[in-house]
Structures are given as C-alpha cells and as structure tokens.
Amino acid sequence: MNNFKELSPDMIRRNPFQMIGKEWMLITAGDENKVNTMTASWGGLGVMYGKNVAFIVVRPQRYTKEFLDREDTFSLSFLDKEYRKALNYLGTVSGRNEDKITKSGLTLDRYDNTPYFSEANNVLICKKLYVQQMSGDCLLEERYQSTFYPNEDYHYLYIAEVTTALKSVNRKTEPEE
C-alpha cells in the first residue's frame, strides 16, 4: 500500500458520475485463498444511515456475488483509461472459468484483508450494511423491465459504508479532485 495515501471519504472530490458511469470500476471481494472481481458501470456514492456509502448492484449469476455475500468488506478500484482493455476483459470473462485476475495483468493488493488493485488511481474500502434483491414490481417504467431485465435476473443492491479512501501517490495526471 506504499503507493497510496489514506484520506477521509469526505475528501473525495472526483465526479462520481464520471468515475462510475464513464470510467467504470472494479468491484473486488475475497479472502486470503480466493478473490474475484468484476467491472461495473452502475452504482453510486452518497450518504445513508449517517455514513458515507457506496451503492453497487450485481446480478445473481455473477461469480463475484458469491464473494460479496461471503465477505464483510469489498473494494471499489478506479483505474485510468490506459487500463480500459483490462476493465473490458474483467467485465466479460468469469472467474469461475479461469484465473482472470492473473490474465488481466493487474496486481492484487490488500488493505487490511480487503483486496484491491495496485494500478488504481482511487480505491474505496467498503463495509456492507444492506443487501436486497431488486424487484420488477418496483420498477416504475415498463421499459426498464424489457430493456434491462427481460430474463427477470434482477440485480442485488448492496449499500456499504466507505470506511477508507485511498489515493494513488503515483498519478501521472490529476483529474478534478
């Protein structure tokens, strides 16, 4: 972790719409024996229960969900655009079928026992607070059902406290922070 400095989650100045929706993130969970990760472009940052939180959504068939459900914590790693190929790969290949983390060329590291990626420009360490499967009955626009859930494989919503924020000290460029 010597390439990162800790900062309070309140000090994050980057645009979450850009970070999550445009640049994407890696959701990573696991223990000392096995870790899995997935690329995500849906989620958010905010405040709930009086805490700084991250919201992520994961479909039930994703292998990473097993790790998220088993562990108390997970990380969100945000990488620069030079890693877009790795993000694409990690979002399309299942860790059930191969060691996709090794094949991605990214370096796994840990904060306490929570895995994250050394190549990240920012990392959020998150502690789960709430999990619930979304429901088609709660969708207020029919088009979301037909567009995003034709197979009724509704995401699970995870709300997690952002306990630690890490910022790379080796950034080549400084986006709005």
C-alpha positions as CSV (number, residue, x, y, z in Angstrom):
1,M,0.0,0.0,0.0
2,N,3.0,2.3,-0.1
3,N,1.8,3.8,-3.4
4,F,-1.4,5.1,-1.8
5,K,-2.2,7.6,0.8
6,E,-5.3,7.3,3.0
7,L,-7.8,10.1,3.0
8,S,-11.2,10.6,4.6
9,P,-14.0,9.6,2.2
10,D,-15.2,13.2,2.7
11,M,-12.1,14.4,0.8
12,I,-13.1,12.7,-2.5
13,R,-13.5,15.4,-5.0
14,R,-13.9,13.4,-8.2
15,N,-17.2,13.3,-10.1
16,P,-18.9,10.0,-9.2
17,F,-20.9,10.1,-12.5
18,Q,-17.6,10.1,-14.4
19,M,-15.8,7.7,-12.1
20,I,-18.6,5.0,-12.2
21,G,-20.6,5.6,-15.3
22,K,-17.8,6.6,-17.8
23,E,-14.5,5.3,-16.4
24,W,-16.0,2.2,-14.7
25,M,-14.9,0.5,-11.5
26,L,-13.8,-2.9,-10.3
27,I,-15.8,-4.5,-7.5
28,T,-13.5,-6.9,-5.7
29,A,-14.0,-9.2,-2.8
30,G,-12.4,-12.3,-1.4
31,D,-10.3,-13.8,1.3
32,E,-6.6,-14.9,1.5
33,N,-7.4,-18.0,-0.5
34,K,-9.6,-16.8,-3.4
35,V,-10.6,-13.4,-4.8
36,N,-12.8,-12.4,-7.6
37,T,-13.5,-9.1,-9.3
38,M,-16.0,-7.7,-11.9
39,T,-16.2,-4.5,-13.9
40,A,-19.2,-2.3,-13.1
41,S,-20.6,1.0,-14.5
42,W,-23.7,1.1,-12.4
43,G,-23.7,2.3,-8.8
44,G,-23.3,5.5,-6.8
45,L,-21.9,7.3,-3.8
46,G,-23.9,9.2,-1.2
47,V,-25.0,9.3,2.4
48,M,-27.2,6.8,4.3
49,Y,-27.6,5.9,7.9
50,G,-25.4,8.9,8.7
51,K,-22.5,7.3,6.9
52,N,-20.7,7.9,3.6
53,V,-21.8,5.0,1.4
54,A,-21.3,3.3,-1.9
55,F,-24.2,1.7,-3.7
56,I,-23.4,-1.2,-6.1
57,V,-25.7,-3.6,-8.0
58,V,-24.7,-7.1,-9.0
59,R,-26.7,-9.7,-11.0
60,P,-27.4,-13.0,-9.2
61,Q,-25.5,-15.0,-11.8
62,R,-22.2,-13.1,-11.4
63,Y,-19.5,-15.1,-9.7
64,T,-18.3,-12.1,-7.7
65,K,-21.7,-12.1,-5.9
66,E,-20.6,-15.3,-4.1
67,F,-17.6,-13.4,-2.7
68,L,-19.6,-10.3,-1.9
69,D,-22.1,-12.4,0.1
70,R,-19.4,-14.3,2.0
71,E,-17.2,-11.3,3.0
72,D,-18.0,-8.3,5.2
73,T,-15.9,-5.9,3.1
74,F,-15.1,-5.3,-0.6
75,S,-13.3,-2.7,-2.6
76,L,-14.1,-0.4,-5.5
77,S,-11.0,0.3,-7.6
78,F,-11.0,3.1,-10.2
79,L,-8.3,2.9,-12.9
80,D,-7.1,5.3,-15.5
81,K,-8.1,4.9,-19.2
82,E,-4.9,3.1,-20.0
83,Y,-6.4,0.1,-18.2
84,R,-9.6,0.1,-20.3
85,K,-8.6,-3.2,-22.0
86,A,-8.2,-4.9,-18.6
87,L,-11.5,-3.5,-17.4
88,N,-13.2,-4.8,-20.6
89,Y,-11.6,-8.2,-20.1
90,L,-12.5,-8.4,-16.4
91,G,-16.1,-7.5,-17.2
92,T,-16.6,-10.2,-19.9
93,V,-14.8,-13.2,-18.5
94,S,-15.9,-15.2,-15.5
95,G,-13.5,-16.1,-12.7
96,R,-15.3,-19.4,-12.5
97,N,-13.7,-20.5,-15.7
98,E,-10.2,-19.1,-15.5
99,D,-7.8,-17.0,-13.3
100,K,-8.9,-13.8,-14.9
101,I,-7.1,-11.6,-12.4
102,T,-3.7,-13.0,-13.3
103,K,-4.6,-12.9,-17.0
104,S,-5.6,-9.2,-16.7
105,G,-2.1,-8.2,-15.8
106,L,-3.3,-6.2,-12.8
107,T,-1.7,-6.5,-9.4
108,L,-3.8,-7.6,-6.4
109,D,-3.0,-5.9,-3.1
110,R,-4.8,-5.7,0.2
111,Y,-5.9,-3.1,2.7
112,D,-6.2,-5.0,5.9
113,N,-7.8,-8.1,4.5
114,T,-9.8,-6.4,1.7
115,P,-8.4,-7.0,-1.8
116,Y,-7.9,-4.1,-4.3
117,F,-5.8,-3.3,-7.4
118,S,-2.4,-1.5,-7.1
119,E,-2.9,0.1,-10.5
120,A,-6.0,2.1,-9.3
121,N,-5.9,5.8,-9.0
122,N,-8.5,5.7,-6.3
123,V,-9.8,2.9,-4.1
124,L,-12.7,2.8,-1.7
125,I,-12.8,0.2,1.0
126,C,-16.4,-0.7,1.8
127,K,-18.2,-2.5,4.7
128,K,-21.5,-4.0,3.8
129,L,-24.6,-2.5,5.6
130,Y,-27.5,-3.7,3.5
131,V,-28.3,-6.2,0.7
132,Q,-31.6,-6.8,-1.1
133,Q,-32.6,-8.1,-4.5
134,M,-34.4,-5.6,-6.6
135,S,-37.9,-6.4,-7.9
136,G,-39.7,-6.0,-11.1
137,D,-42.7,-4.9,-9.2
138,C,-40.9,-1.8,-8.0
139,L,-39.8,-0.7,-11.5
140,L,-41.8,2.5,-12.3
141,E,-41.2,2.4,-16.0
142,E,-42.0,-0.7,-18.0
143,R,-39.2,0.0,-20.5
144,Y,-36.6,-0.8,-17.8
145,Q,-38.2,-4.3,-17.4
146,S,-38.0,-5.0,-21.1
147,T,-34.6,-3.3,-21.7
148,F,-32.6,-4.4,-18.6
149,Y,-34.5,-7.4,-17.2
150,P,-36.0,-9.5,-20.0
151,N,-34.9,-12.6,-18.1
152,E,-36.0,-11.2,-14.7
153,D,-32.5,-11.6,-13.3
154,Y,-32.8,-8.6,-11.1
155,H,-29.7,-7.1,-9.5
156,Y,-28.9,-7.3,-5.9
157,L,-28.4,-3.9,-4.3
158,Y,-25.6,-3.5,-1.9
159,I,-25.2,-0.5,0.3
160,A,-21.9,-0.3,2.1
161,E,-20.1,2.2,4.3
162,V,-17.0,3.7,2.7
163,T,-14.6,3.1,5.6
164,T,-11.4,4.2,3.9
165,A,-10.5,6.1,0.7
166,L,-7.1,5.5,-0.9
167,K,-5.5,7.8,-3.5
168,S,-2.5,6.9,-5.6
169,V,0.6,9.0,-4.9
170,N,1.9,8.0,-8.4
171,R,-0.7,9.6,-10.6
172,K,0.6,11.0,-13.9
173,T,-2.3,13.3,-14.2
174,E,-4.7,14.9,-11.7
175,P,-8.3,14.9,-12.8
176,E,-10.6,17.1,-10.9
177,E,-10.2,16.1,-7.3
